[in-house]
Amino acid sequence: MTRKILVTAALPYANGHIHLGHLVEYIQTDIWVRFQKLRGNLCAFLCADDTHGTAIMMRARQEGRSEDALIADMRDAHLRDFTRFDVAFDNYGSTNSPENLALCGEIWSSLRHAGLVVEEDVTQLFDVEAGTFLADRFVKGICPKCGSADQYGDNCDKCGATYSPSDLKNPVSTLSGSIPELRSAKHLFVRIETLHDFLNEWTQDGEHLQPEVANYLKGHFLQDPLRDWDVSRPAPYFGFPIPDSPGNYWYVWFDAPIGYMASLAEWCQRHGESFDDWWPRGADAETRGAEIHHFIGKDITYFHTLFWPAMLKAAGFKLPRQVHIHGFLTVDGEKMSKSKGTFVRASTYVKHLDPAFLRYFYASKLSAKLDDLDMNLDEFADKVNSDLVGKVVNLASRSARFVQPTGLSPIYPEDGGLFAQAAAEGEAIASAYDHLDYNTAMRLVMGLADRANKYIDEQAPWTLKKDPSQAGRLRDICTVTLNLFRQLAVYLAPVLPRLAEQAGELLHSPIRHWSDAQTPLAGTPVGEFQHMLKRVDKAQVLKMIEESREEAPGQATLASAPGATTSPPATDGPEALAAEPLAATCTFDDFAKVDMRVARVVAAEDLAESNKLLRLTLSLGGDDRRNVFAGIKGVYEPASLVGRLVILCANLAPRKMKFGVSEGMVLAAGPGGKDIFILAPDSGAVPGQRVH
């Protein structure tokens, strides 16, 4: 029976470019959608840019243009990146669309009618420098539950606790690096505790969520009353104004998931479909319409498994069939790092490597569990070279040229049961795809590739080519080999759509259905073999890493200082200083390489083990933080430095010290001793700003 499936991937935020971590989800989802379509199911793949919020507003101000212009440019950039990686959406919308505004109003009215909306005074952190209240994700500090540092204002990624930004210890604005102050304003809340029983049943019934997700929700949220959900933000804010609450805007997390529905509305309008036939509403909604499948990362579990079902339930819309949640990407066993060049943008990757490599590598690692996916760079190169080039493409490259003049044998030859065995594996591979167990699917496919390569190695068509009397046998062996190759191309088509297209062109038989792997080709022409996939050059991987290191926000390399300021060693006075020999001269071009940036001191700590050093935590704006050791102990009290703007040499090579790694150099002047004066920019400077 044909399934009707509506699939969404989380909406990328319009304030940043797509990187390899993002692509885990979009590739995972695209593979599943392509598989469903190959199986003959009716499947719509929807997404949109998430465009609202304080960060968009602040960036537009800094760049001197409108929010609309900014989000339009980012949408184009996102779509370019997705297209390069063969992520094929059926519709890609925007949360700033008329369709989304209309649906937000419709759902809001339902929440109001159900009596779920209440108004309360909220004391919230306010960034005086930026002139705006701070959304949860624009505050960082120490978790009030477990004490972990550098945690966002909504939840802790160490212990999983949720809290308000004002609960953080030592909060700092990620917009300006300043220390925010508390201010009060009216906010609107949705009382989802009213739906506690429903949410408990929906999350714990074993149908909609992975078991570990259900257990997480039960242990962290559902065992206590659910706190009211703050769904408004006061002006100034870039978003949709709330029609019945002047001066307030819907919080980005209210209108973002509704963006899934808005994208569907756009797709329906373009294709003459009925929205209600796909995402129905009403008492019988659960028995009608499409299966709804959301794909998300584990960092937004709370919103998609509690708030979103509560909104849909209150508004009477059909609920998701499943929310599929994946883990994070690590590189070489560590969190992606700008300083190490492993925080790689999609646009940087495609300059150096084939996107097909990444699609296959991710597929070989992904399962239905929440485990993080590690991209070991050596394993990445070796796996692609071994599996795709050495096993799959190898079959076509070693056989196609021998039968191009004649085409395939008119009757499929005896092959010892190889084709039939591979055809029988089709349902096991399909089941693995359907259950998001891509790792198993890839292992099964490569098992078939091993058998096929053993066959061609044993038959050695390149040897038969030398004997004209073996022409018939040569044709038969190549017919078998190319059919085994085509089966692999069918089974890999969800992962490697371009390879499937190339296989179809080579054998004059396009791959359109999963069932194409069940019947061998015979008597058909064979085209000239064209290059399909080349080996991964590890030198290109290293170039990609180097370029990513140079592109890190703030400048090329995240720097590390030698543990002191630019002031000279302590001396007995100016005379001793004058006796110091001058350093070797440098050219203007050498000096131009020094990248000086404004930074704000967000923390300062005395090092008991050192007579000279203080440990400083510096913010260059956004998420860019630096750990720097400065030789100013006894000159400046640590507490007096917090909140102060300084000038940082930001591209100094990292230096490992016994106290930790130093990532920059605070610039200072003076003869030394007690006479060390930290250079300070003008009071109007902004963290991250370059100093000329």
C-alpha positions in Angstrom: 0.0 0.0 0.0 1.3 3.4 -1.0 2.1 5.6 2.0 1.5 9.4 2.1 4.4 11.0 4.1 5.1 14.6 5.1 8.8 15.0 6.1 10.4 18.1 7.7 14.0 18.9 8.7 14.7 21.5 11.4 14.7 25.0 10.0 18.3 26.5 9.7 18.7 29.8 11.3 19.1 32.7 8.9 22.0 34.2 10.9 24.6 31.6 10.0 25.9 29.5 7.1 25.4 25.7 6.8 28.3 23.7 8.1 29.1 20.0 8.3 27.3 19.6 11.6 24.1 20.9 10.1 24.5 18.5 7.2 24.2 15.4 9.4 20.5 16.1 9.7 19.8 17.3 6.2 21.6 14.4 4.6 20.0 11.9 7.0 16.5 13.3 6.1 17.2 13.5 2.4 18.3 9.9 2.3 15.1 8.8 4.0 12.9 10.8 1.6 14.7 9.6 -1.5 14.3 6.0 -0.3 10.6 6.5 0.3 10.2 7.9 -3.2 12.1 5.0 -4.7 9.7 2.7 -2.9 6.8 4.4 -4.7 5.5 6.3 -1.7 4.1 9.8 -2.0 6.5 11.9 0.0 6.8 15.7 0.4 10.1 17.0 1.9 9.6 20.5 3.4 11.9 23.0 5.1 12.3 26.8 5.5 14.7 29.4 6.8 14.1 30.4 10.5 14.3 34.1 10.1 13.1 35.9 13.3 14.7 36.9 16.5 17.2 39.3 18.2 20.3 38.0 16.4 18.9 38.8 13.0 17.9 42.3 14.1 21.3 43.0 15.6 23.2 41.7 12.6 21.1 43.8 10.2 21.8 46.9 12.3 25.5 46.2 12.3 25.5 45.7 8.5 23.4 48.7 7.9 20.7 47.0 6.0 17.1 45.7 6.5 16.3 42.4 8.0 14.5 41.4 4.8 17.6 42.0 2.8 19.7 40.0 5.2 17.4 37.0 5.3 17.0 37.0 1.5 20.8 36.7 1.1 21.1 34.0 3.7 18.2 32.0 2.1 20.1 32.0 -1.2 23.3 30.9 0.5 21.5 28.1 2.3 19.8 26.8 -0.9 23.2 26.9 -2.8 24.8 24.7 -0.1 21.9 22.3 0.1 21.8 21.9 -3.7 25.6 21.2 -3.8 25.0 18.3 -1.3 22.0 16.9 -3.3 19.6 17.8 -0.5 16.4 18.1 -2.5 13.5 19.9 -0.8 10.1 19.8 -2.4 9.5 23.2 -0.9 11.9 25.6 0.9 10.0 28.5 2.5 10.6 31.2 5.1 9.1 31.8 8.6 8.7 35.5 7.5 6.1 34.5 4.9 2.4 35.6 4.7 1.4 31.9 5.0 3.3 31.6 8.3 1.8 34.8 9.7 -1.7 33.5 8.9 -1.1 30.1 10.5 0.5 31.7 13.6 -2.7 33.8 14.0 -4.9 30.7 13.6 -3.0 28.7 16.2 -2.8 31.7 18.5 -6.5 32.1 18.4 -7.0 28.4 19.3 -4.7 28.8 22.3 -6.6 31.9 23.4 -9.9 30.2 22.9 -8.8 27.2 25.0 -7.8 29.6 27.9 -4.2 28.6 27.7 -2.6 32.1 27.4 -1.8 34.2 30.5 0.0 37.5 30.9 2.7 38.0 33.5 5.5 40.4 34.4 8.9 39.0 33.5 12.2 40.2 34.8 14.6 39.6 32.0 18.2 40.3 31.2 18.7 43.4 29.1 21.8 44.2 27.0 22.3 48.0 27.6 24.9 48.2 24.8 22.7 46.4 22.2 19.5 48.1 23.5 17.5 44.9 23.6 16.2 42.2 25.9 18.2 39.0 25.5 16.7 35.8 24.2 17.7 32.7 26.0 20.3 31.7 23.5 22.0 35.1 23.7 23.1 34.7 27.3 25.9 32.5 28.6 27.0 31.8 32.1 27.4 29.1 34.7 24.7 26.5 35.0 22.7 27.1 38.3 22.2 23.3 38.7 25.6 21.7 38.0 28.0 24.6 37.9 29.2 24.0 34.3 30.6 27.1 32.7 29.8 28.6 29.3 26.1 27.4 29.2 23.3 29.1 27.3 20.4 30.8 29.0 17.8 28.1 28.4 19.3 24.8 29.1 22.6 23.1 30.1 24.2 20.8 27.6 26.1 19.1 30.4 23.3 18.1 32.9 20.2 18.8 30.7 18.7 21.2 33.2 16.3 23.9 32.0 16.1 27.3 33.6 15.6 31.0 32.9 18.6 33.2 31.7 18.3 35.2 34.9 19.1 32.0 36.8 22.6 31.8 35.3 25.5 32.7 37.4 27.8 35.3 36.0 25.6 35.9 32.9 27.2 37.6 29.8 25.5 38.8 26.6 26.8 37.0 23.6 25.7 39.9 21.4 28.0 42.5 22.9 30.0 40.7 25.6 28.7 43.1 28.2 27.2 42.1 31.5 23.4 42.4 31.2 21.1 44.0 33.7 17.6 42.9 34.9 14.5 44.7 33.6 10.8 43.9 33.7 8.3 43.7 30.9 4.9 42.1 30.1 5.1 38.6 28.6 2.5 36.1 27.3 2.7 32.5 28.4 1.1 29.2 27.2 0.1 27.0 30.2 1.1 23.6 28.8 0.8 22.0 32.2 -2.9 21.9 31.3 -1.9 19.3 28.7 0.4 17.3 31.0 -1.6 14.1 30.9 -1.8 14.2 27.1 1.9 14.9 26.7 2.8 12.1 29.1 0.7 9.6 27.1 2.0 10.9 23.7 5.6 10.8 24.6 5.5 7.5 26.5 3.4 5.3 24.2 6.5 3.9 22.4 5.2 5.0 18.9 6.4 8.6 18.5 9.9 8.8 20.0 13.0 6.8 20.4 13.0 5.0 23.8 16.0 7.0 25.1 14.1 10.3 24.3 11.0 9.1 26.0 13.0 8.2 29.1 14.8 11.6 29.0 11.5 13.5 29.0 10.0 11.4 31.7 13.0 11.8 34.0 13.7 15.5 33.4 10.3 17.1 32.7 7.2 15.0 33.0 7.7 13.9 36.6 7.1 17.5 37.7 4.5 20.2 36.7 5.5 21.7 33.3 6.4 25.3 33.5 4.5 27.9 31.5 6.0 28.6 28.1 7.0 32.2 27.4 5.9 32.9 23.8 6.3 36.6 23.5 9.1 39.2 23.4 8.8 42.9 23.8 10.0 45.5 21.2 12.5 45.9 19.7 12.3 42.5 18.1 12.3 41.2 14.5 9.3 39.0 14.1 5.5 39.0 13.8 3.6 41.4 16.1 1.0 39.7 18.3 -2.3 41.2 17.0 -4.1 41.2 20.4 -1.0 42.4 22.4 0.4 45.6 21.1 4.1 46.1 21.6 4.8 42.3 21.8 6.0 39.9 19.2 5.8 36.1 19.0 9.0 34.5 20.2 10.9 32.8 17.4 10.3 29.4 18.9 6.5 30.0 18.6 6.5 30.7 14.8 9.5 28.5 13.8 7.7 25.1 14.0 4.6 26.6 12.5 7.0 27.3 9.6 6.7 23.6 8.7 3.0 24.1 8.1 3.6 27.3 6.2 6.0 25.6 3.9 3.4 22.9 3.3 0.8 25.6 2.5 3.2 27.0 -0.2 3.8 23.6 -1.7 0.1 22.8 -1.8 -0.7 26.1 -3.5 2.0 25.5 -6.1 0.9 21.9 -6.8 -2.9 22.3 -6.5 -3.0 20.1 -3.4 -5.3 20.5 -0.4 -3.5 21.5 2.9 -6.2 19.5 4.8 -5.4 16.4 2.9 -1.9 16.5 4.2 -2.1 18.1 7.6 -5.7 17.8 8.7 -7.5 19.4 11.6 -10.5 18.3 13.6 -11.8 15.4 15.6 -10.9 12.8 13.0 -7.5 14.4 12.1 -5.5 11.4 13.4 -7.2 9.1 10.9 -6.7 11.3 7.9 -3.9 13.0 6.0 -0.2 12.1 5.8 2.2 10.5 8.2 4.1 13.5 9.7 7.8 12.9 10.4 10.1 15.5 11.9 13.9 15.2 11.8 15.8 17.2 14.4 19.0 17.3 16.5 18.9 16.4 20.1 19.5 20.0 21.2 16.0 21.0 20.3 14.2 17.9 21.7 12.3 19.9 24.4 10.6 22.2 21.8 9.6 19.5 19.4 8.4 16.9 21.9 6.6 19.0 24.5 5.8 22.5 23.2 5.0 21.6 19.6 2.7 18.6 20.3 1.0 20.8 22.9 0.4 23.6 20.3 -0.9 21.1 17.8 -3.2 19.4 20.3 -4.7 22.7 21.5 -5.3 23.8 17.9 -6.8 20.5 16.9 -4.2 19.6 14.2 -2.9 16.2 13.5 0.2 15.2 15.6 3.5 13.9 14.3 3.7 10.2 13.6 7.4 10.3 14.7 10.0 12.8 15.8 13.4 11.3 14.7 16.3 12.7 16.8 20.0 12.4 16.0 23.2 13.2 17.8 25.9 15.8 17.2 28.9 15.7 14.9 32.3 15.4 16.3 35.6 15.5 14.3 38.4 13.3 15.3 36.6 12.6 18.6 36.2 16.2 19.6 33.7 19.0 19.3 34.0 20.9 16.1 36.6 23.6 16.6 37.2 26.8 14.7 40.8 27.0 16.1 41.6 23.5 14.7 39.8 24.1 11.4 37.3 21.3 12.0 34.4 23.7 12.0 33.9 23.4 8.3 31.4 25.3 6.2 29.5 23.4 3.5 30.8 26.0 1.0 34.4 25.3 2.0 34.0 21.6 1.8 32.8 21.6 -1.8 35.9 23.6 -2.9 38.0 20.6 -2.0 36.0 17.4 -1.9 33.1 15.6 -3.6 29.8 16.0 -1.6 29.1 12.3 -2.4 31.9 11.4 -0.1 30.3 13.1 2.9 26.8 11.6 2.1 28.2 8.1 2.1 30.4 8.6 5.2 27.5 9.9 7.2 25.2 7.1 6.0 27.9 4.5 7.0 27.8 6.0 10.5 24.1 6.9 11.1 21.6 4.7 13.0 18.3 5.3 14.6 19.9 6.1 18.0 21.0 9.4 19.5 24.7 8.6 19.4 27.0 11.3 18.3 28.6 10.8 14.9 32.4 11.1 14.8 34.1 12.1 11.6 37.6 10.7 11.9 39.4 12.3 8.9 41.6 9.4 8.2 38.7 6.9 8.4 36.7 9.2 6.2 39.3 9.1 3.4 40.0 5.4 3.8 36.3 4.3 3.9 35.4 6.3 0.8 38.4 5.1 -1.1 37.9 1.4 -0.1 34.1 1.2 -0.4 33.0 3.6 -3.1 36.0 3.6 -5.4 37.6 0.2 -4.6 34.4 -1.8 -4.4 31.5 -0.1 -6.2 32.8 2.0 -9.1 35.6 -0.5 -9.6 33.0 -3.0 -11.0 32.0 -0.6 -13.8 35.4 0.7 -14.5 36.9 -2.8 -15.0 34.1 -4.1 -17.2 32.2 -1.5 -19.2 34.8 -0.8 -21.8 34.9 -4.5 -22.8 31.3 -4.6 -23.8 30.7 -1.0 -25.0 31.0 -2.2 -28.7 28.6 -5.0 -28.3 26.2 -4.1 -25.5 25.1 -6.6 -22.9 24.5 -10.3 -23.7 21.0 -10.9 -25.2 20.1 -13.4 -22.3 21.3 -12.8 -18.8 24.1 -15.4 -18.2 24.5 -18.0 -15.4 26.2 -16.3 -12.5 26.1 -18.9 -9.8 23.1 -17.2 -8.1 24.9 -13.8 -7.4 22.1 -11.6 -8.9 19.4 -13.6 -7.2 21.1 -13.4 -3.8 21.5 -9.7 -4.1 17.9 -9.3 -5.2 16.8 -11.3 -2.1 18.8 -8.8 0.1 16.7 -6.0 -1.2 14.0 -6.1 1.5 16.5 -6.3 4.4 18.3 -3.3 3.0 15.0 -1.5 2.5 14.0 -2.3 6.1 17.2 -0.8 7.4 16.7 2.4 5.4 13.1 2.7 6.6 14.1 2.4 10.2 17.0 4.9 9.8 19.6 2.3 10.4 21.8 3.4 7.5 24.8 1.9 9.0 23.3 -1.6 8.6 22.1 -0.8 5.1 25.6 0.2 4.0 27.2 -2.9 5.5 24.7 -5.1 3.7 25.4 -3.3 0.4 29.2 -3.5 0.8 28.8 -7.2 1.6 27.2 -7.6 -1.9 30.0 -5.5 -3.4 32.6 -7.8 -1.9 30.9 -10.8 -3.6 30.7 -9.0 -6.9 34.4 -8.0 -6.7 35.4 -11.6 -5.9 33.5 -12.7 -9.0 35.3 -10.2 -11.3 38.6 -11.0 -9.8 38.1 -14.7 -10.4 36.8 -14.3 -14.0 39.5 -11.7 -14.9 37.9 -10.2 -18.0 41.0 -8.2 -18.8 42.8 -11.5 -19.4 40.0 -12.9 -21.6 40.1 -9.8 -23.7 43.5 -11.0 -25.1 41.9 -14.2 -26.5 39.4 -13.5 -29.4 38.0 -17.0 -29.0 36.7 -16.0 -25.6 34.6 -13.0 -26.8 31.3 -14.6 -25.9 32.4 -15.5 -22.4 33.9 -12.0 -22.0 30.6 -10.5 -22.9 28.7 -12.7 -20.4 31.1 -11.9 -17.5 30.9 -8.2 -18.1 27.1 -8.5 -18.4 26.9 -10.1 -15.0 29.4 -7.6 -13.5 27.5 -4.6 -14.8 24.2 -5.9 -13.5 25.7 -6.5 -10.1 27.0 -2.9 -10.3 23.6 -1.6 -11.2 22.0 -3.4 -8.2 24.4 -1.7 -5.9 23.6 1.6 -7.6 19.9 1.1 -6.9 20.6 0.2 -3.3 22.8 3.2 -2.9 20.6 5.6 -4.8 19.1 7.3 -1.7 22.7 8.0 -0.5 24.4 8.6 -3.9 21.8 10.0 -6.3 24.4 11.1 -8.8 26.0 7.7 -9.0 22.5 6.3 -9.7 22.1 8.7 -12.5 25.5 7.8 -14.0 24.7 4.1 -13.8 21.4 4.7 -15.6 23.3 6.7 -18.3 26.0 4.0 -18.7 23.5 1.2 -19.1 20.8 3.2 -20.9 18.3 2.3 -18.2 17.4 5.0 -15.7 17.1 4.0 -12.1 13.6 5.1 -10.9 12.3 2.4 -8.6 13.6 0.2 -5.8 12.3 -2.8 -7.7 14.9 -2.1 -10.5 17.3 -4.2 -8.5 15.1 -7.3 -8.9 15.4 -7.8 -12.7 18.7 -8.0 -14.6 19.3 -6.1 -17.9 20.1 -8.0 -21.1 20.6 -7.0 -24.6 20.8 -3.3 -23.9 23.5 -0.9 -25.1 26.5 0.1 -22.9 27.7 3.7 -23.1 31.3 4.9 -22.9 32.5 4.7 -19.3 32.7 8.1 -17.8 34.5 9.1 -14.6 32.2 8.5 -11.6 34.1 8.9 -8.3 37.8 9.5 -7.7 39.8 8.7 -4.7 39.9 11.0 -1.7 43.1 12.9 -1.7 44.2 13.4 1.9 46.1 16.5 0.9 42.7 18.0 -0.1 41.3 17.2 3.3 44.2 19.0 4.9 43.7 22.0 2.7 40.0 22.1 3.6 41.0 22.1 7.3 43.5 24.9 6.8 41.0 27.1 4.9 38.4 26.5 7.6 40.9 27.6 10.2 41.5 30.8 8.3 37.8 31.5 7.9 37.1 31.3 11.7 35.1 34.3 12.9 37.4 37.0 14.3 40.1 36.1 11.8 42.2 33.4 10.3 43.5 31.5 13.3 42.2 31.4 16.9 45.4 32.6 18.6 47.1 31.6 21.7 49.5 34.0 23.5 52.8 33.2 25.1 51.3 34.0 28.5 52.2 37.6 28.8 51.2 41.1 27.5 53.4 43.0 25.0 55.1 44.8 27.9 58.8 43.9 28.4 60.1 41.9 31.3 60.2 43.7 34.7 63.3 45.9 35.0 64.8 48.4 37.5 63.6 51.3 35.3 63.9 53.1 32.0 67.7 52.9 32.0 67.6 49.1 32.0 64.9 49.2 29.3 67.0 51.4 27.2 69.8 48.9 27.4 67.7 46.2 25.9 68.7 45.5 22.3 66.1 46.3 19.7 64.4 43.4 17.9 65.2 42.7 14.3 63.3 45.0 12.0 60.1 43.8 10.2 58.5 44.9 7.0 55.1 46.6 6.8 53.7 43.4 5.3 54.9 41.5 8.3 53.2 44.0 10.7 50.0 43.9 8.6 49.6 40.3 9.5 49.0 41.2 13.1 45.2 41.1 13.7 44.2 43.4 16.6 40.6 43.0 17.8 38.5 44.6 20.5 37.6 42.1 23.2 35.7 42.3 26.5 37.0 40.7 29.7 34.2 38.4 30.9 36.1 36.7 33.6 39.5 37.2 35.3 41.2 34.7 37.7 44.2 34.8 39.9 46.6 31.9 39.2 48.0 30.8 42.6 50.8 28.8 40.8 52.1 31.9 39.0 53.9 35.0 40.2 53.0 37.0 37.1 50.0 35.6 35.3 46.2 36.2 35.4 43.9 34.0 33.5 41.5 36.1 31.4 38.4 34.9 29.5 37.7 37.3 26.6 34.7 37.7 24.3 35.0 38.9 20.7 31.2 38.8 20.4 28.9 36.0 19.6 30.3 32.6 20.6 33.9 33.5 20.1 35.7 33.2 23.5 39.4 33.2 24.2 41.4 32.0 27.1 44.4 34.2 27.6 47.2 34.4 30.2 48.4 37.9 30.8 51.5 38.9 32.8 49.7 41.7 34.8 49.4 40.1 38.2 50.0 42.6 41.0 49.2 45.5 38.6 45.5 44.9 38.1 43.1 43.3 40.5 41.1 40.5 38.6 37.7 41.9 39.7 38.5 45.3 38.2 39.1 43.8 34.8 35.7 42.1 34.4 33.6 44.0 31.8 36.5 46.1 30.5 37.3 46.4 26.8 40.9 45.5 25.8 42.8 45.1 22.6 43.7 41.5 21.7 46.3 40.2 19.3 43.9 37.6 17.9 46.0 35.7 15.4 49.0 34.7 17.5 49.7 31.0 17.2 48.3 28.9 20.2 50.7 28.2 23.0 50.3 25.3 25.4 51.4 26.3 29.0 51.3 24.3 32.2 48.2 26.2 33.2 46.4 25.5 29.9 46.3 26.8 26.3 46.6 30.5 25.8 44.7 31.8 22.8 45.8 35.4 22.2 47.8 38.3 23.6 46.4 41.3 25.5 48.2 44.4 24.3 49.8 46.7 26.9 52.5 49.4 27.1 54.9 50.6 29.7 58.4 50.1 31.1 57.3 47.1 33.2 57.1 46.3 36.8 54.1 48.1 38.2 54.0 50.4 35.2 52.0 48.2 32.8 49.1 49.9 31.1 46.5 47.8 29.2 45.6 49.4 25.9 41.9 50.3 25.8 39.8 51.1 22.7 37.3 53.9 22.5 34.2 53.4 24.7 32.0 53.0 21.7 34.0 50.0 20.3 32.3 46.7 19.8 33.9 43.3 20.7 35.2 41.6 17.6 35.8 45.0 15.9 39.2 45.2 14.2 41.7 47.8 15.3 43.6 49.7 12.6 
